[in-house]
Amino acid sequence: MAEQTEQTDKSKAQKDPIPKVTGIGGVFFFSQNPDKIKEWYSQNLGLEVNQWGSSFEFRNAHRPDEINYLQWSPFAQGSEYFAPSKKEFMINYRVQNIEGLVDKLRENGVTVLDKIEAFDYGKFVHIMDGEGNKIELWEPVDSVFTAMGGKTTK
């Protein structure tokens, strides 16, 4: 019976339609010299770096066989990618049911900055929080990153 309940819980987690954040997808920040800071983190803290920063690999709590990813990326100081936010950082949140979440956010009066964009590795949209921080929402397709291979920070 416990086995059947566990199986039901796993199936439910895989098909949960509730529009919500499920974790952190990335940490982005300004740097005076992104290449130099990536090198510093690689040499001093052991991050596996690539042209975008570093991809951290972790396991999904509801589906432990599934590998998920978090992106750490320094951006050139003054990059417009964080605009209209005036902050030095941006958080990317992993979400499920991005379309439903955007509908909910609009109903709540949240500023949605752009349309949902779809790529092989997931869907993205940007919003502003209540203090003017730009937030990136990402509904990932982690299997694409897994298939690409490459070094990750573990």
Contacts in CASP RR format, 6 or more apart in sequence:
PFRMAT RR
TARGET T0000
AUTHOR 0000-0000-0000
METHOD contacts of the structure
MODEL  1
MAEQTEQTDKSKAQKDPIPKVTGIGGVFFFSQNPDKIKEWYSQNLGLEVN
QWGSSFEFRNAHRPDEINYLQWSPFAQGSEYFAPSKKEFMINYRVQNIEG
LVDKLRENGVTVLDKIEAFDYGKFVHIMDGEGNKIELWEPVDSVFTAMGG
KTTK
9 62 0 8 1.000
10 62 0 8 1.000
10 63 0 8 1.000
13 62 0 8 1.000
13 63 0 8 1.000
14 62 0 8 1.000
14 63 0 8 1.000
16 96 0 8 1.000
17 96 0 8 1.000
17 97 0 8 1.000
18 96 0 8 1.000
18 97 0 8 1.000
19 95 0 8 1.000
19 96 0 8 1.000
19 97 0 8 1.000
19 98 0 8 1.000
19 99 0 8 1.000
19 100 0 8 1.000
19 101 0 8 1.000
19 102 0 8 1.000
19 103 0 8 1.000
19 104 0 8 1.000
20 95 0 8 1.000
20 96 0 8 1.000
20 97 0 8 1.000
20 101 0 8 1.000
21 93 0 8 1.000
21 94 0 8 1.000
21 95 0 8 1.000
21 137 0 8 1.000
22 94 0 8 1.000
22 95 0 8 1.000
22 96 0 8 1.000
23 93 0 8 1.000
23 94 0 8 1.000
24 70 0 8 1.000
24 91 0 8 1.000
24 92 0 8 1.000
24 93 0 8 1.000
24 94 0 8 1.000
25 69 0 8 1.000
25 70 0 8 1.000
25 71 0 8 1.000
25 92 0 8 1.000
25 93 0 8 1.000
25 94 0 8 1.000
25 138 0 8 1.000
25 140 0 8 1.000
26 70 0 8 1.000
26 71 0 8 1.000
26 72 0 8 1.000
26 73 0 8 1.000
26 91 0 8 1.000
26 92 0 8 1.000
26 136 0 8 1.000
27 70 0 8 1.000
27 71 0 8 1.000
27 72 0 8 1.000
27 73 0 8 1.000
27 89 0 8 1.000
27 91 0 8 1.000
27 92 0 8 1.000
28 71 0 8 1.000
28 73 0 8 1.000
28 74 0 8 1.000
28 75 0 8 1.000
28 81 0 8 1.000
28 82 0 8 1.000
28 89 0 8 1.000
28 90 0 8 1.000
28 91 0 8 1.000
28 92 0 8 1.000
28 136 0 8 1.000
29 73 0 8 1.000
29 74 0 8 1.000
29 75 0 8 1.000
29 88 0 8 1.000
29 89 0 8 1.000
29 90 0 8 1.000
30 74 0 8 1.000
30 75 0 8 1.000
30 76 0 8 1.000
30 77 0 8 1.000
30 78 0 8 1.000
30 79 0 8 1.000
30 82 0 8 1.000
30 88 0 8 1.000
30 89 0 8 1.000
31 37 0 8 1.000
31 74 0 8 1.000
31 75 0 8 1.000
31 76 0 8 1.000
31 77 0 8 1.000
32 77 0 8 1.000
34 53 0 8 1.000
34 74 0 8 1.000
34 75 0 8 1.000
34 76 0 8 1.000
37 74 0 8 1.000
38 47 0 8 1.000
38 49 0 8 1.000
38 53 0 8 1.000
38 54 0 8 1.000
38 74 0 8 1.000
39 49 0 8 1.000
41 47 0 8 1.000
41 49 0 8 1.000
41 54 0 8 1.000
42 48 0 8 1.000
42 49 0 8 1.000
42 54 0 8 1.000
46 153 0 8 1.000
47 53 0 8 1.000
47 54 0 8 1.000
47 72 0 8 1.000
47 153 0 8 1.000
48 54 0 8 1.000
48 55 0 8 1.000
48 151 0 8 1.000
48 152 0 8 1.000
48 153 0 8 1.000
50 150 0 8 1.000
50 151 0 8 1.000
52 71 0 8 1.000
52 73 0 8 1.000
53 71 0 8 1.000
53 72 0 8 1.000
53 73 0 8 1.000
53 74 0 8 1.000
54 71 0 8 1.000
54 72 0 8 1.000
54 73 0 8 1.000
54 152 0 8 1.000
54 153 0 8 1.000
55 69 0 8 1.000
55 70 0 8 1.000
55 71 0 8 1.000
55 72 0 8 1.000
55 145 0 8 1.000
55 152 0 8 1.000
55 153 0 8 1.000
56 69 0 8 1.000
56 70 0 8 1.000
56 71 0 8 1.000
56 72 0 8 1.000
56 152 0 8 1.000
56 153 0 8 1.000
56 154 0 8 1.000
57 67 0 8 1.000
57 68 0 8 1.000
57 69 0 8 1.000
57 152 0 8 1.000
57 153 0 8 1.000
57 154 0 8 1.000
58 67 0 8 1.000
58 68 0 8 1.000
58 69 0 8 1.000
58 70 0 8 1.000
59 65 0 8 1.000
59 66 0 8 1.000
59 67 0 8 1.000
59 68 0 8 1.000
60 66 0 8 1.000
60 67 0 8 1.000
60 68 0 8 1.000
66 142 0 8 1.000
67 142 0 8 1.000
67 145 0 8 1.000
67 146 0 8 1.000
68 94 0 8 1.000
68 140 0 8 1.000
68 142 0 8 1.000
69 140 0 8 1.000
69 142 0 8 1.000
69 145 0 8 1.000
69 152 0 8 1.000
71 92 0 8 1.000
72 153 0 8 1.000
75 81 0 8 1.000
75 82 0 8 1.000
81 90 0 8 1.000
82 89 0 8 1.000
82 90 0 8 1.000
82 134 0 8 1.000
83 134 0 8 1.000
84 113 0 8 1.000
84 128 0 8 1.000
84 132 0 8 1.000
84 134 0 8 1.000
85 128 0 8 1.000
85 132 0 8 1.000
85 133 0 8 1.000
85 134 0 8 1.000
86 132 0 8 1.000
87 132 0 8 1.000
87 133 0 8 1.000
87 134 0 8 1.000
90 133 0 8 1.000
90 134 0 8 1.000
90 135 0 8 1.000
90 136 0 8 1.000
91 133 0 8 1.000
91 135 0 8 1.000
91 136 0 8 1.000
92 135 0 8 1.000
92 136 0 8 1.000
92 137 0 8 1.000
92 138 0 8 1.000
93 135 0 8 1.000
93 136 0 8 1.000
93 137 0 8 1.000
93 138 0 8 1.000
94 138 0 8 1.000
94 139 0 8 1.000
94 140 0 8 1.000
95 101 0 8 1.000
95 137 0 8 1.000
95 138 0 8 1.000
95 139 0 8 1.000
96 139 0 8 1.000
97 139 0 8 1.000
98 116 0 8 1.000
98 123 0 8 1.000
98 125 0 8 1.000
98 137 0 8 1.000
98 138 0 8 1.000
98 139 0 8 1.000
99 116 0 8 1.000
101 137 0 8 1.000
102 112 0 8 1.000
102 116 0 8 1.000
102 125 0 8 1.000
102 137 0 8 1.000
105 112 0 8 1.000
105 127 0 8 1.000
106 112 0 8 1.000
110 127 0 8 1.000
110 128 0 8 1.000
111 127 0 8 1.000
111 128 0 8 1.000
112 125 0 8 1.000
112 126 0 8 1.000
112 127 0 8 1.000
113 125 0 8 1.000
113 126 0 8 1.000
113 127 0 8 1.000
113 128 0 8 1.000
113 134 0 8 1.000
114 125 0 8 1.000
114 126 0 8 1.000
115 125 0 8 1.000
116 123 0 8 1.000
116 124 0 8 1.000
116 125 0 8 1.000
117 123 0 8 1.000
117 124 0 8 1.000
117 125 0 8 1.000
120 141 0 8 1.000
120 144 0 8 1.000
121 140 0 8 1.000
121 141 0 8 1.000
121 144 0 8 1.000
121 145 0 8 1.000
122 138 0 8 1.000
122 139 0 8 1.000
122 140 0 8 1.000
122 141 0 8 1.000
122 144 0 8 1.000
123 138 0 8 1.000
123 139 0 8 1.000
124 136 0 8 1.000
124 137 0 8 1.000
124 138 0 8 1.000
124 139 0 8 1.000
125 136 0 8 1.000
125 137 0 8 1.000
126 134 0 8 1.000
126 135 0 8 1.000
126 136 0 8 1.000
126 137 0 8 1.000
127 134 0 8 1.000
127 135 0 8 1.000
127 137 0 8 1.000
128 134 0 8 1.000
128 135 0 8 1.000
129 135 0 8 1.000
END
